[in-house]
Amino acid sequence: MEAENVTSVKEFILLGLTNRRKIQLFLFVIILLVYMLTVLGNLLIIIVVQIDIQLHIPMYYFLSHFAGIEICYVTSTMPLMLTHLLTGNGVISFALCIIQMYVALTMGSMESFLLSVMAYDRYLAICCPLIYATAMCKQNQWHFALSCWVIAPVLSAICVISLAGQTYCGPNQINHFICEMPVVMKLACSDTHIVKLVNLAIGALGILVPLSVILTTYGCILYSVSHMKSNIGLHKAFSTCGSHLIVVVLFYGTIICMYMIPKSASSLDHDKQIAVFYVVVTPLLNPIIYTLRNKSIHRAASKIL
């Protein structure tokens, strides 16, 4: 009888942001618009960087990779959100839930690694200009980008496989609008102690190590900038780093709020609100931040148009 009562969960039910039909349809329109603008904004960055020869420098090479990652990230989350909002049905199969977790986690990890590479690029450009051309040659650019595209999928696969191997026997309701590891892990019937340790170790590699690189490089940049006597050089240094710093604060700020600040049982809806920010809002803001005051991209886009 005990063996018959333990059944394997084949699907999950995402409770979503709301169960009110009118609000669901309103959110569908808003998120659809945000998704289209996010994809078009990042596509514009990629196209402009590829076409304009003057933008064939390391900073814009890494920016085009970042834009491509953003497109993959929002495509792994928003279309399914839109489907659930339109139909009012949040059912998702176990396999699709695992795939969504893997793709979203991979893209997020790649963003983390790439932000550290972009910070290192700015450090070399400002603090070590004499060796910049050698250190950031075409081959090294390719190696840095390739390392992000290889390391992140491997680390994410370890996390997701360890979670997928757990036993799920019910309940199957997820108080979220996407499949994320912390909320899915709570539904596991088996002991998740080892899975939590694995995720902690992978999180340290995927988040804390890149964040340490970013903080170290910008500490060196601030030290170097503080000793600049030229106001022109000072302004140029801040203008080239300002956009990247804003994106770093948005990216790591939401991650810290979501995963590192202790939560109570009543904070589940608050978690969803934070998730809306890094799933919907931040990907839309990133291309705007990188292009708003960037005269080189403005000039290149004007040429193309």
NULUM-929971 format. One line per 2 residues: number of its first residue (from 1); their letters; for each residue x, y, z of N, C-alpha, C. Coordinates in steps of 0.1 Angstrom, whole numbers, plus 5000, padded with zeros to 4 digits. Layout:
NUM) a) X:Y:Z:X:Y:Z:X:Y:Z | ...
This chain:
1) me) 5008:4988:5000:5000:5000:5000:5009:5012:5000 | 5020:5012:5008:5029:5024:5008:5035:5026:4994
3) ae) 5038:5016:4987:5044:5017:4974:5034:5023:4964 | 5022:5019:4966:5011:5024:4957:5008:5039:4959
5) nv) 5010:5043:4972:5006:5057:4975:5017:5067:4970 | 5029:5062:4968:5040:5071:4964:5040:5071:4949
7) ts) 5035:5082:4943:5035:5083:4928:5044:5094:4924 | 5050:5093:4912:5060:5102:4907:5052:5114:4900
9) vk) 5056:5126:4903:5049:5138:4897:5054:5139:4882 | 5044:5140:4873:5047:5141:4859:5046:5155:4854
11) ef) 5039:5164:4862:5038:5178:4858:5037:5187:4871 | 5040:5199:4869:5038:5209:4879:5028:5219:4875
13) il) 5022:5226:4885:5013:5237:4883:5019:5250:4888 | 5022:5259:4879:5027:5272:4882:5015:5281:4886
15) lg) 5015:5286:4898:5004:5295:4902:5004:5309:4896 | 5016:5313:4891:5017:5325:4884:5016:5338:4893
17) lt) 5015:5349:4887:5015:5362:4894:5001:5365:4900 | 4991:5360:4893:4977:5363:4898:4968:5353:4892
19) nr) 4956:5351:4898:4946:5342:4893:4934:5350:4888 | 4935:5363:4888:4924:5371:4882:4925:5372:4867
21) rk) 4915:5369:4860:4916:5367:4846:4919:5381:4839 | 4913:5392:4843:4915:5405:4837:4929:5409:4838
23) iq) 4935:5407:4850:4949:5411:4853:4958:5402:4845 | 4955:5389:4843:4963:5380:4835:4964:5385:4821
25) lf) 4952:5389:4815:4952:5394:4801:4960:5407:4800 | 4959:5416:4810:4966:5429:4810:4981:5426:4811
27) lf) 4985:5417:4820:4999:5413:4821:5004:5407:4808 | 4996:5399:4801:5000:5393:4788:5004:5404:4778
29) vi) 4996:5414:4777:4999:5425:4768:5012:5432:4771 | 5014:5435:4784:5026:5442:4789:5038:5434:4787
31) il) 5038:5421:4791:5050:5413:4790:5053:5409:4775 | 5042:5408:4767:5045:5406:4752:5052:5418:4747
33) lv) 5048:5430:4750:5055:5442:4745:5069:5443:4750 | 5071:5440:4763:5084:5440:4769:5093:5430:4762
35) ym) 5088:5418:4759:5096:5407:4753:5100:5412:4739 | 5091:5417:4731:5094:5422:4718:5105:5433:4718
37) lt) 5103:5443:4727:5113:5454:4728:5127:5448:4732 | 5127:5439:4742:5139:5433:4746:5147:5426:4735
39) vl) 5140:5418:4728:5146:5411:4717:5151:5420:4706 | 5142:5430:4702:5146:5439:4692:5158:5448:4696
41) gn) 5158:5453:4709:5169:5461:4714:5182:5454:4714 | 5182:5441:4718:5195:5433:4718:5199:5429:4704
43) ll) 5189:5426:4695:5192:5424:4681:5199:5436:4675 | 5194:5447:4678:5199:5460:4672:5214:5461:4676
45) ii) 5217:5458:4689:5231:5459:4693:5240:5450:4685 | 5235:5437:4684:5243:5427:4677:5245:5431:4662
47) iv) 5235:5436:4656:5236:5439:4641:5245:5451:4640 | 5243:5461:4648:5252:5474:4647:5266:5470:4649
49) vq) 5269:5462:4659:5283:5458:4662:5289:5450:4651 | 5281:5441:4645:5287:5433:4634:5289:5441:4621
51) id) 5281:5451:4618:5281:5459:4606:5292:5470:4606 | 5292:5477:4617:5302:5489:4618:5316:5484:4622
53) iq) 5325:5486:4613:5339:5482:4615:5345:5489:4627 | 5341:5502:4629:5346:5510:4641:5343:5504:4654
55) lh) 5333:5495:4655:5329:5489:4667:5335:5475:4669 | 5344:5471:4660:5351:5458:4661:5362:5459:4671
57) ip) 5359:5462:4683:5369:5463:4694:5363:5454:4706 | 5372:5450:4715:5368:5441:4725:5356:5444:4733
59) my) 5354:5457:4737:5343:5461:4745:5329:5458:4738 | 5328:5461:4725:5316:5458:4718:5315:5444:4714
61) yf) 5326:5437:4712:5326:5423:4709:5319:5415:4721 | 5323:5418:4733:5317:5412:4745:5303:5417:4747
63) ls) 5300:5429:4744:5286:5435:4745:5277:5427:4735 | 5281:5424:4723:5273:5416:4714:5270:5402:4719
65) hf) 5280:5396:4726:5277:5383:4732:5267:5385:4743 | 5269:5395:4751:5259:5398:4762:5245:5399:4757
67) ag) 5244:5406:4746:5231:5409:4740:5225:5395:4735 | 5233:5387:4729:5228:5374:4725:5224:5365:4737
69) ie) 5231:5366:4748:5227:5358:4760:5214:5363:4765 | 5212:5376:4765:5199:5382:4770:5187:5377:4762
71) ic) 5189:5376:4748:5178:5371:4740:5175:5357:4743 | 5185:5349:4745:5183:5334:4749:5176:5333:4763
73) yv) 5180:5342:4772:5175:5342:4786:5160:5345:4786 | 5156:5356:4779:5142:5360:4779:5133:5350:4771
75) ts) 5139:5344:4761:5132:5334:4753:5130:5321:4761 | 5138:5318:4771:5136:5306:4779:5125:5308:4790
77) tm) 5121:5321:4792:5112:5323:4803:5099:5330:4798 | 5100:5341:4790:5088:5349:4787:5078:5342:4778
79) pl) 5081:5334:4768:5071:5328:4760:5062:5319:4768 | 5068:5311:4777:5060:5302:4785:5051:5310:4795
81) ml) 5056:5321:4800:5048:5330:4808:5036:5335:4801 | 5039:5340:4788:5028:5345:4780:5018:5334:4777
83) th) 5022:5322:4775:5013:5311:4772:5004:5309:4784 | 5009:5308:4796:5002:5306:4808:4992:5318:4811
85) ll) 4997:5330:4808:4988:5342:4811:4976:5342:4801 | 4979:5338:4788:4968:5338:4778:4958:5327:4780
87) tg) 4963:5315:4784:4953:5304:4786:4948:5303:4800 | 4954:5310:4809:4950:5309:4823:4953:5296:4830
89) ng) 4962:5288:4823:4965:5274:4828:4981:5274:4830 | 4985:5271:4842:4999:5271:4845:5005:5258:4845
91) vi) 4999:5248:4839:5005:5234:4839:5017:5234:4831 | 5028:5227:4836:5040:5226:4829:5046:5212:4832
93) sf) 5050:5205:4822:5055:5191:4824:5068:5191:4831 | 5071:5180:4838:5083:5179:4846:5095:5181:4837
95) al) 5095:5175:4825:5107:5176:4816:5109:5191:4811 | 5098:5197:4808:5099:5211:4803:5103:5220:4815
97) ci) 5099:5217:4827:5103:5225:4838:5118:5224:4840 | 5123:5212:4839:5138:5209:4840:5146:5217:4829
99) iq) 5140:5216:4817:5147:5223:4806:5147:5238:4808 | 5136:5244:4812:5135:5258:4815:5145:5262:4826
101) my) 5146:5254:4837:5156:5257:4847:5170:5257:4842 | 5173:5247:4834:5187:5245:4829:5190:5257:4820
103) va) 5182:5261:4810:5185:5271:4801:5186:5285:4808 | 5176:5288:4817:5176:5300:4824:5189:5301:4833
105) lt) 5192:5290:4840:5204:5290:4849:5217:5292:4841 | 5217:5285:4829:5229:5286:4821:5231:5301:4816
107) mg) 5220:5307:4811:5221:5320:4806:5225:5330:4817 | 5219:5328:4829:5222:5337:4840:5237:5335:4845
109) sm) 5242:5323:4845:5256:5321:4848:5265:5327:4838 | 5261:5326:4825:5270:5331:4814:5270:5346:4816
111) es) 5259:5353:4819:5259:5367:4821:5268:5371:4832 | 5268:5363:4843:5277:5366:4854:5292:5365:4850
113) fl) 5296:5354:4843:5309:5353:4839:5313:5364:4829 | 5304:5367:4820:5307:5377:4809:5308:5391:4815
115) ls) 5300:5394:4825:5302:5407:4832:5315:5409:4839 | 5321:5398:4844:5334:5398:4850:5345:5400:4839
117) vm) 5343:5394:4827:5352:5395:4816:5352:5410:4811 | 5340:5416:4810:5338:5429:4806:5345:5439:4816
119) ay) 5344:5436:4829:5350:5444:4839:5366:5443:4837 | 5371:5431:4835:5385:5429:4832:5390:5437:4820
121) dr) 5381:5437:4810:5385:5445:4798:5386:5459:4801 | 5377:5465:4808:5377:5479:4812:5390:5482:4821
123) yl) 5393:5472:4829:5405:5474:4838:5417:5475:4829 | 5419:5466:4819:5431:5467:4811:5431:5480:4803
125) ai) 5419:5484:4798:5419:5496:4789:5423:5508:4797 | 5419:5509:4810:5421:5521:4818:5434:5521:4825
127) cc) 5437:5509:4831:5449:5508:4840:5461:5503:4833 | 5460:5495:4822:5471:5490:4815:5470:5492:4800
129) pl) 5469:5505:4796:5467:5507:4782:5478:5503:4772 | 5490:5502:4778:5502:5498:4769:5501:5483:4765
131) iy) 5495:5475:4774:5495:5460:4770:5481:5456:4766 | 5471:5466:4765:5457:5463:4762:5456:5456:4749
133) at) 5462:5461:4738:5461:5455:4725:5466:5441:4725 | 5476:5438:4732:5481:5424:4732:5473:5415:4741
135) am) 5469:5420:4752:5461:5412:4762:5447:5409:4756 | 5442:5418:4748:5428:5416:4743:5429:5415:4728
137) ck) 5438:5407:4723:5438:5404:4709:5426:5395:4705 | 5424:5394:4692:5413:5386:4687:5412:5372:4693
139) qn) 5424:5366:4694:5424:5352:4699:5420:5351:4713 | 5425:5361:4721:5421:5361:4736:5407:5365:4738
141) qw) 5401:5374:4729:5387:5377:4730:5379:5364:4728 | 5383:5357:4718:5375:5344:4715:5376:5334:4726
143) hf) 5388:5334:4732:5390:5324:4744:5382:5329:4756 | 5381:5341:4759:5373:5346:4770:5358:5343:4767
145) al) 5353:5346:4755:5339:5344:4752:5336:5329:4753 | 5345:5321:4747:5343:5306:4746:5343:5300:4761
147) sc) 5351:5305:4769:5351:5300:4783:5338:5303:4790 | 5331:5314:4787:5318:5317:4793:5308:5308:4787
149) wv) 5308:5304:4774:5299:5296:4768:5301:5281:4771 | 5312:5278:4777:5315:5264:4781:5313:5261:4795
151) ia) 5319:5270:4804:5319:5268:4818:5304:5268:4824 | 5297:5279:4820:5283:5280:4825:5274:5269:4823
153) pv) 5273:5263:4810:5265:5251:4808:5269:5239:4816 | 5282:5237:4818:5286:5226:4826:5282:5227:4841
155) ls) 5285:5239:4847:5281:5241:4860:5266:5240:4862 | 5258:5245:4853:5243:5245:4854:5238:5231:4852
157) ai) 5245:5223:4844:5241:5209:4842:5243:5201:4855 | 5253:5204:4862:5256:5197:4875:5244:5200:4885
159) cv) 5240:5213:4886:5230:5217:4895:5216:5210:4891 | 5213:5211:4878:5200:5207:4874:5199:5191:4874
161) is) 5209:5184:4870:5209:5170:4871:5207:5165:4885 | 5214:5171:4895:5213:5167:4909:5199:5170:4914
163) la) 5192:5180:4909:5178:5183:4913:5168:5174:4906 | 5171:5171:4893:5162:5162:4886:5162:5148:4891
165) gq) 5173:5144:4897:5174:5130:4902:5166:5128:4915 | 5160:5139:4921:5153:5137:4933:5139:5131:4931
167) ty) 5132:5126:4941:5119:5120:4940:5109:5131:4943 | 5099:5132:4934:5088:5142:4936:5075:5134:4936
169) cg) 5068:5134:4948:5056:5126:4949:5044:5134:4953 | 5045:5147:4953:5034:5157:4956:5037:5164:4969
171) pn) 5032:5176:4970:5023:5183:4961:5031:5188:4948 | 5023:5193:4938:5030:5197:4926:5027:5211:4922
173) qi) 5022:5219:4932:5020:5234:4929:5032:5242:4933 | 5036:5251:4923:5047:5260:4925:5042:5274:4926
175) nh) 5045:5280:4937:5041:5294:4939:5050:5304:4932 | 5050:5303:4918:5059:5311:4910:5054:5311:4896
177) fi) 5060:5319:4887:5055:5320:4873:5065:5313:4864 | 5077:5309:4869:5087:5301:4861:5092:5290:4871
179) ce) 5099:5280:4865:5105:5270:4873:5119:5275:4877 | 5121:5276:4890:5134:5280:4895:5138:5270:4906
181) mp) 5151:5268:4907:5156:5257:4915:5152:5258:4930 | 5152:5269:4937:5148:5270:4951:5134:5265:4953
183) vv) 5124:5270:4944:5110:5266:4946:5107:5252:4942 | 5114:5247:4932:5112:5233:4928:5118:5223:4938
185) mk) 5129:5227:4944:5136:5219:4954:5127:5217:4966 | 5119:5226:4970:5110:5225:4981:5099:5214:4979
187) la) 5097:5210:4967:5087:5200:4964:5093:5186:4964 | 5106:5184:4966:5112:5171:4965:5109:5163:4978
189) cs) 5105:5151:4977:5102:5142:4988:5115:5136:4994 | 5125:5135:4987:5138:5128:4992:5146:5139:4999
191) dt) 5157:5135:5005:5166:5143:5012:5174:5152:5002 | 5173:5165:5003:5180:5174:4994:5192:5181:5000
193) hi) 5197:5175:5011:5209:5180:5017:5221:5181:5008 | 5224:5170:5000:5235:5170:4991:5233:5180:4980
195) vk) 5220:5180:4975:5217:5190:4964:5220:5204:4968 | 5216:5207:4980:5218:5221:4985:5233:5224:4986
197) lv) 5241:5214:4991:5256:5216:4991:5262:5218:4977 | 5257:5210:4968:5262:5211:4954:5258:5225:4948
199) nl) 5246:5230:4951:5242:5243:4946:5249:5254:4953 | 5253:5252:4965:5261:5262:4972:5275:5263:4966
201) ai) 5281:5252:4963:5294:5252:4957:5294:5258:4943 | 5284:5254:4935:5283:5259:4922:5279:5274:4922
203) ga) 5271:5278:4931:5267:5292:4933:5280:5301:4936 | 5289:5295:4945:5301:5303:4948:5310:5304:4936
205) lg) 5310:5294:4927:5318:5295:4915:5312:5304:4904 | 5298:5303:4903:5291:5311:4893:5288:5325:4896
207) il) 5287:5328:4909:5283:5342:4913:5294:5349:4921 | 5299:5343:4932:5308:5349:4940:5322:5352:4934
209) vp) 5327:5342:4926:5340:5344:4919:5339:5355:4909 | 5329:5355:4900:5328:5366:4890:5326:5380:4898
211) ls) 5318:5380:4908:5316:5392:4916:5329:5397:4922 | 5337:5388:4927:5350:5392:4933:5359:5398:4923
213) vi) 5359:5392:4911:5367:5397:4900:5362:5412:4896 | 5349:5414:4896:5344:5427:4892:5347:5437:4903
215) lt) 5346:5433:4916:5349:5443:4926:5364:5446:4927 | 5372:5436:4924:5387:5438:4924:5391:5448:4913
217) ty) 5386:5445:4901:5390:5453:4889:5385:5467:4890 | 5373:5469:4895:5368:5483:4897:5374:5490:4909
219) gc) 5379:5482:4918:5387:5489:4929:5400:5494:4923 | 5406:5486:4914:5418:5491:4907:5415:5503:4898
221) il) 5404:5502:4891:5400:5513:4882:5398:5526:4890 | 5391:5525:4901:5388:5537:4909:5401:5543:4915
223) ys) 5410:5534:4919:5423:5539:4924:5431:5546:4913 | 5431:5540:4901:5438:5546:4889:5432:5559:4885
225) vs) 5418:5560:4885:5411:5572:4881:5413:5583:4891 | 5414:5580:4904:5416:5590:4914:5429:5597:4913
227) hm) 5439:5591:4906:5452:5597:4904:5453:5604:4890 | 5442:5604:4882:5443:5611:4869:5442:5626:4871
229) ks) 5451:5633:4864:5451:5648:4865:5442:5654:4854 | 5440:5647:4843:5433:5652:4832:5418:5650:4834
231) ni) 5410:5661:4833:5395:5659:4834:5389:5652:4823 | 5396:5653:4811:5391:5646:4799:5392:5631:4801
233) gl) 5404:5627:4806:5406:5612:4809:5397:5607:4820 | 5395:5615:4830:5386:5612:4841:5371:5609:4835
235) hk) 5367:5619:4827:5353:5618:4822:5352:5606:4812 | 5362:5603:4804:5362:5592:4795:5362:5578:4803
237) af) 5369:5578:4814:5370:5566:4822:5356:5563:4828 | 5349:5573:4833:5336:5571:4839:5326:5568:4829
239) st) 5327:5574:4817:5317:5572:4807:5317:5558:4801 | 5330:5552:4801:5331:5538:4795:5327:5528:4806
241) cg) 5328:5531:4819:5325:5522:4829:5311:5523:4835 | 5305:5535:4833:5292:5538:4840:5281:5528:4836
243) sh) 5279:5526:4823:5269:5517:4819:5271:5503:4824 | 5283:5498:4824:5286:5484:4829:5284:5483:4844
245) li) 5287:5494:4851:5285:5494:4866:5270:5493:4869 | 5262:5500:4862:5247:5500:4864:5242:5486:4862
247) vv) 5246:5480:4851:5241:5466:4848:5246:5457:4858 | 5258:5458:4863:5263:5449:4874:5255:5451:4887
249) vl) 5252:5463:4890:5244:5466:4902:5230:5460:4901 | 5224:5461:4889:5210:5456:4887:5211:5440:4888
251) fy) 5221:5434:4881:5222:5420:4880:5224:5414:4894 | 5235:5418:4901:5239:5412:4913:5230:5416:4925
253) gt) 5224:5428:4924:5215:5433:4934:5202:5424:4935 | 5197:5421:4924:5185:5412:4924:5188:5398:4928
255) ii) 5200:5393:4924:5204:5379:4928:5206:5379:4944 | 5212:5389:4949:5214:5389:4964:5201:5390:4971
257) cm) 5192:5399:4966:5179:5400:4972:5171:5386:4972 | 5173:5379:4961:5165:5367:4959:5171:5355:4966
259) ym) 5184:5354:4966:5190:5341:4971:5198:5342:4984 | 5202:5354:4988:5211:5356:4999:5205:5362:5011
261) ip) 5194:5370:5010:5188:5376:5021:5178:5366:5027 | 5179:5363:5041:5170:5354:5047:5155:5358:5045
263) ks) 5147:5347:5043:5132:5350:5040:5124:5343:5050 | 5112:5348:5052:5102:5341:5060:5092:5334:5051
265) as) 5083:5326:5057:5074:5319:5049:5064:5328:5042 | 5062:5340:5047:5052:5350:5041:5058:5358:5030
267) sl) 5071:5355:5026:5078:5363:5016:5077:5357:5002 | 5069:5347:5000:5068:5341:4987:5064:5350:4976
269) dh) 5054:5358:4979:5049:5368:4969:5060:5378:4966 | 5067:5382:4977:5078:5392:4975:5089:5386:4966
271) dk) 5092:5373:4967:5101:5366:4958:5097:5367:4944 | 5084:5366:4941:5079:5367:4928:5081:5381:4922
273) qi) 5079:5391:4931:5080:5405:4926:5095:5407:4923 | 5104:5402:4931:5119:5403:4927:5122:5396:4914
275) av) 5116:5384:4913:5118:5376:4900:5113:5384:4888 | 5102:5391:4889:5097:5399:4878:5107:5409:4874
277) fy) 5114:5415:4884:5124:5425:4880:5135:5419:4872 | 5141:5407:4876:5153:5402:4869:5149:5393:4857
279) vv) 5136:5389:4856:5132:5381:4844:5126:5390:4834 | 5119:5401:4837:5112:5410:4828:5119:5423:4826
281) vt) 5121:5430:4838:5125:5444:4837:5140:5446:4833 | 5149:5439:4840:5163:5441:4838:5167:5437:4824
283) pl) 5163:5426:4817:5166:5424:4803:5162:5435:4794 | 5151:5442:4797:5147:5454:4789:5156:5466:4791
285) ln) 5160:5468:4804:5168:5479:4807:5182:5478:4802 | 5188:5466:4801:5202:5465:4798:5205:5471:4784
287) pi) 5198:5467:4773:5201:5474:4760:5199:5489:4760 | 5190:5494:4768:5187:5508:4769:5199:5515:4776
289) iy) 5204:5508:4787:5215:5514:4795:5228:5515:4786 | 5230:5504:4779:5243:5503:4771:5242:5513:4759
291) tl) 5230:5516:4754:5230:5525:4742:5225:5539:4745 | 5220:5542:4757:5214:5555:4759:5224:5566:4757
293) rn) 5236:5565:4763:5246:5576:4762:5258:5571:4754 | 5257:5561:4746:5268:5556:4738:5268:5562:4724
295) ks) 5277:5572:4722:5277:5579:4710:5281:5571:4698 | 5290:5561:4701:5295:5552:4690:5284:5544:4684
297) ih) 5275:5538:4693:5264:5530:4688:5254:5539:4682 | 5251:5551:4687:5242:5561:4681:5247:5564:4666
299) ra) 5260:5567:4665:5265:5570:4651:5264:5558:4642 | 5267:5546:4647:5266:5534:4638:5252:5531:4634
301) as) 5243:5532:4644:5228:5530:4641:5223:5540:4631 | 5227:5552:4632:5223:5562:4623:5227:5559:4609
303) ki) 5240:5554:4608:5245:5551:4594:5237:5540:4588 | 5234:5529:4596:5226:5518:4591:5212:5521:4587
305) l) 5206:5529:4596:5192:5534:4593:5192:5543:4581
